[in-house]
Amino acid sequence: MFKEVFSGIDNFTLYDIIQNRRFGAEYQPIIDLKSGEIMAWEGLARFYNQEGDTIRPDLIFEALHADELSLFNVEYQMKWLQLTSAPVGDKLFLNIDPHAFALFGNDERNPLLELLKGKSHLVVEIIENTDASDAVYSSGMGQAYRDHGLQIALDDIGAPDSMLSFDILLGVDYLKLDRSWIKNQKKQHYEQLLHALCHFARASGKKLILEGVENENDLMFAKYLGVDYVQGFLYRPLFIQERP
């Protein structure tokens, strides 16, 4: 059962969002650093209240984690929306909540597996948190999607609230560097660690994406690192929104 107030989301608001499917999607471009062209899109969840105001997705998902079936139901509906409304012809990156996937696990009947499997243009993003069990969930989910022909990306590498599983790091196709690397680029030892990650990616054939690129200075930093792709608010005019 949901708590009466959870991260500012009360039961009535949460019920209204789910019952009336006040869901939307936003697509942010992932840009090829050399050509400047769109390589892929990332589909992101968006939620709205009765007045049409945006509610932060992280608050919704935090509340939904109190009820596994509700979390799975909303995650499935969001993935269906993001998949069916996406721009045609490019790769599509989709973030899958490992806790939602774990409700049905690697069973072939898992609706989240059935929805995406075999779609070669999809890249499943994995996010890890500070909970060690997340690495187990993420690893199993990543392997399940990989077995069905999808590529895998590890998201938010270096974020303050994340950890890094070497098994997952070795098994993904894309490494997405968190925007905190831009903020902390001048801190002691950060540069050495970041260059080590970039060297590992190039040596192992993985593609690098720098997130959080907001201005020309950030873009210059991306070029300095030699990443393959960038993503961020610098490209906000290209964002695509699907609202209810």
C-alpha positions as CSV (number, residue, x, y, z in Angstrom):
1,M,0.0,0.0,0.0
2,F,1.3,3.5,-0.8
3,K,2.2,5.9,1.9
4,E,-0.1,8.8,2.3
5,V,2.6,11.2,1.3
6,F,5.7,10.0,-0.5
7,S,8.2,12.5,-1.8
8,G,5.5,15.0,-2.3
9,I,3.1,12.6,-4.2
10,D,-0.1,11.9,-2.3
11,N,-2.3,8.9,-3.0
12,F,-5.0,10.8,-4.8
13,T,-2.6,12.3,-7.3
14,L,-0.8,9.0,-7.9
15,Y,-4.1,7.2,-8.3
16,D,-5.4,9.9,-10.8
17,I,-2.2,9.6,-12.8
18,I,-2.4,5.9,-13.1
19,Q,-6.2,5.6,-13.5
20,N,-6.4,8.3,-16.2
21,R,-3.1,7.4,-17.9
22,R,-1.7,10.9,-17.6
23,F,1.5,9.7,-19.2
24,G,3.7,11.3,-21.8
25,A,7.0,10.8,-23.5
26,E,10.0,13.0,-24.3
27,Y,12.6,12.0,-26.9
28,Q,16.1,13.5,-26.6
29,P,18.6,13.1,-29.4
30,I,21.9,11.4,-29.0
31,I,24.3,13.2,-31.3
32,D,27.3,11.8,-33.2
33,L,30.1,14.1,-32.1
34,K,32.0,13.9,-35.4
35,S,29.1,14.4,-37.8
36,G,26.7,16.4,-35.6
37,E,23.9,14.2,-36.8
38,I,21.4,12.3,-34.7
39,M,22.5,8.8,-34.0
40,A,19.6,7.8,-31.7
41,W,16.9,9.0,-29.4
42,E,16.4,8.3,-25.8
43,G,12.7,7.9,-24.7
44,L,12.0,9.4,-21.3
45,A,8.9,9.1,-19.1
46,R,6.8,12.2,-18.4
47,F,3.8,12.5,-16.0
48,Y,1.1,15.2,-15.6
49,N,-1.5,16.1,-13.0
50,Q,-5.1,17.1,-13.7
51,E,-4.1,20.6,-14.4
52,G,-1.5,19.5,-17.0
53,D,1.5,20.4,-14.9
54,T,4.6,18.2,-15.1
55,I,5.5,16.0,-12.2
56,R,9.0,14.8,-11.8
57,P,9.3,11.2,-13.0
58,D,11.7,10.2,-10.2
59,L,9.0,11.1,-7.6
60,I,6.4,9.0,-9.4
61,F,8.7,6.0,-9.6
62,E,9.9,6.3,-6.0
63,A,6.3,6.1,-4.9
64,L,5.5,3.2,-7.3
65,H,8.4,1.2,-5.8
66,A,6.2,0.6,-2.7
67,D,3.9,-1.6,-4.9
68,E,5.7,-3.9,-7.3
69,L,2.7,-4.7,-9.5
70,S,1.7,-1.0,-9.9
71,L,5.4,-0.3,-10.7
72,F,5.4,-3.0,-13.4
73,N,2.1,-1.9,-14.8
74,V,3.2,1.8,-15.2
75,E,6.6,0.8,-16.5
76,Y,5.1,-1.5,-19.2
77,Q,2.6,1.2,-20.3
78,M,5.4,3.8,-20.5
79,K,7.6,1.5,-22.6
80,W,4.7,0.8,-24.9
81,L,4.1,4.5,-25.3
82,Q,7.8,5.3,-25.8
83,L,8.1,2.5,-28.3
84,T,5.0,3.3,-30.4
85,S,5.5,7.1,-30.4
86,A,9.2,7.2,-31.2
87,P,10.7,8.8,-34.2
88,V,11.0,6.3,-37.1
89,G,14.3,5.2,-38.5
90,D,16.8,5.7,-35.7
91,K,18.0,3.7,-32.8
92,L,16.0,4.1,-29.6
93,F,17.4,4.0,-26.1
94,L,14.9,2.9,-23.4
95,N,15.5,2.8,-19.7
96,I,14.0,-0.3,-18.0
97,D,13.5,-0.4,-14.3
98,P,15.3,-3.6,-13.1
99,H,12.9,-4.0,-10.2
100,A,9.9,-3.9,-12.5
101,F,11.5,-6.4,-14.8
102,A,12.4,-8.7,-11.8
103,L,8.7,-9.1,-11.0
104,F,8.5,-11.7,-13.8
105,G,12.2,-12.2,-14.2
106,N,13.7,-14.0,-17.2
107,D,10.6,-16.0,-17.9
108,E,9.8,-15.9,-21.6
109,R,6.3,-14.7,-20.8
110,N,7.6,-11.6,-19.0
111,P,5.5,-8.8,-20.8
112,L,8.5,-6.4,-20.7
113,L,10.6,-9.0,-22.5
114,E,7.9,-9.8,-25.0
115,L,7.3,-6.1,-25.8
116,L,10.9,-5.4,-26.8
117,K,12.6,-8.6,-27.8
118,G,13.8,-9.0,-31.3
119,K,13.7,-5.3,-32.1
120,S,17.3,-4.7,-33.2
121,H,17.0,-0.9,-33.2
122,L,16.5,-0.8,-29.4
123,V,19.1,-0.3,-26.8
124,V,18.1,-1.1,-23.2
125,E,19.6,1.2,-20.6
126,I,20.5,-0.2,-17.2
127,I,20.8,2.1,-14.2
128,E,22.5,1.0,-11.0
129,N,21.9,2.5,-7.5
130,T,23.6,2.1,-4.2
131,D,21.6,-1.1,-3.4
132,A,23.8,-4.1,-4.2
133,S,20.7,-6.1,-5.2
134,D,20.3,-3.8,-8.1
135,A,23.4,-5.1,-9.7
136,V,21.9,-8.6,-9.6
137,Y,18.6,-7.5,-11.1
138,S,20.4,-5.4,-13.8
139,S,22.7,-8.1,-14.7
140,G,19.9,-10.7,-15.2
141,M,17.8,-8.2,-17.1
142,G,20.7,-7.2,-19.4
143,Q,21.5,-10.8,-20.2
144,A,17.8,-11.6,-21.0
145,Y,17.6,-8.7,-23.5
146,R,20.9,-9.5,-25.0
147,D,19.8,-13.1,-25.6
148,H,16.9,-11.6,-27.6
149,G,19.0,-9.5,-29.9
150,L,19.1,-6.1,-28.1
151,Q,22.1,-4.0,-27.3
152,I,22.7,-2.8,-23.7
153,A,23.9,0.6,-22.3
154,L,25.1,1.3,-18.7
155,D,23.6,4.6,-17.7
156,D,24.7,7.3,-15.2
157,I,28.3,6.0,-14.8
158,G,29.9,8.2,-12.1
159,A,26.7,9.6,-10.7
160,P,27.0,10.4,-6.9
161,D,24.3,7.9,-5.9
162,S,25.5,5.0,-8.2
163,M,27.9,2.1,-7.9
164,L,29.7,0.2,-10.6
165,S,29.4,-3.5,-11.2
166,F,32.4,-4.8,-13.2
167,D,30.4,-7.7,-14.6
168,I,27.8,-5.4,-16.0
169,L,30.5,-2.9,-17.2
170,L,32.2,-5.7,-19.2
171,G,28.9,-6.9,-20.8
172,V,27.4,-3.7,-22.2
173,D,27.7,-2.0,-25.6
174,Y,27.4,1.6,-24.6
175,L,28.8,3.5,-21.6
176,K,26.9,6.6,-20.7
177,L,29.0,9.0,-18.6
178,D,26.9,11.0,-16.0
179,R,26.9,14.8,-16.3
180,S,28.7,15.0,-12.9
181,W,32.0,14.3,-14.8
182,I,31.6,17.7,-16.5
183,K,31.1,19.4,-13.1
184,N,34.0,17.6,-11.4
185,Q,36.4,17.6,-14.3
186,K,39.0,19.7,-12.4
187,K,38.8,17.8,-9.2
188,Q,41.9,15.8,-8.1
189,H,42.1,12.3,-9.7
190,Y,38.8,12.7,-11.6
191,E,40.6,13.3,-14.8
192,Q,42.8,10.2,-14.5
193,L,39.8,8.0,-13.6
194,L,37.7,9.4,-16.5
195,H,40.5,8.9,-19.0
196,A,40.9,5.3,-17.7
197,L,37.2,4.7,-18.4
198,C,37.5,6.2,-21.9
199,H,40.6,4.1,-22.6
200,F,38.8,0.9,-21.4
201,A,35.8,1.7,-23.7
202,R,37.9,2.2,-26.8
203,A,40.1,-0.9,-26.0
204,S,37.0,-3.1,-25.6
205,G,35.0,-1.8,-28.5
206,K,32.3,0.0,-26.5
207,K,30.8,3.3,-27.5
208,L,31.0,6.3,-25.1
209,I,28.1,8.8,-24.6
210,L,28.6,12.0,-22.5
211,E,25.4,13.2,-20.9
212,G,24.6,16.6,-19.6
213,V,26.1,18.7,-22.4
214,E,24.5,22.1,-22.0
215,N,26.9,24.6,-23.7
216,E,29.8,24.9,-26.0
217,N,32.3,24.5,-23.2
218,D,30.8,21.1,-22.4
219,L,30.9,20.2,-26.0
220,M,34.6,21.1,-26.1
221,F,35.2,18.8,-23.1
222,A,33.5,16.0,-24.9
223,K,35.8,16.5,-27.9
224,Y,38.8,16.6,-25.6
225,L,37.7,13.2,-24.1
226,G,37.1,11.8,-27.5
227,V,33.7,10.3,-26.8
228,D,31.6,9.0,-29.6
229,Y,28.3,10.7,-28.8
230,V,26.8,13.5,-26.7
231,Q,23.4,14.2,-25.2
232,G,22.0,17.2,-23.2
233,F,20.1,20.5,-23.1
234,L,22.4,22.0,-25.7
235,Y,20.1,20.2,-28.2
236,R,16.9,21.1,-26.5
237,P,15.4,22.6,-29.6
238,L,15.4,19.1,-31.1
239,F,13.5,17.5,-28.2
240,I,10.2,15.9,-29.1
241,Q,7.3,15.7,-26.7
242,E,4.2,13.5,-26.7
243,R,1.6,14.7,-24.2
244,P,-1.7,13.2,-23.3
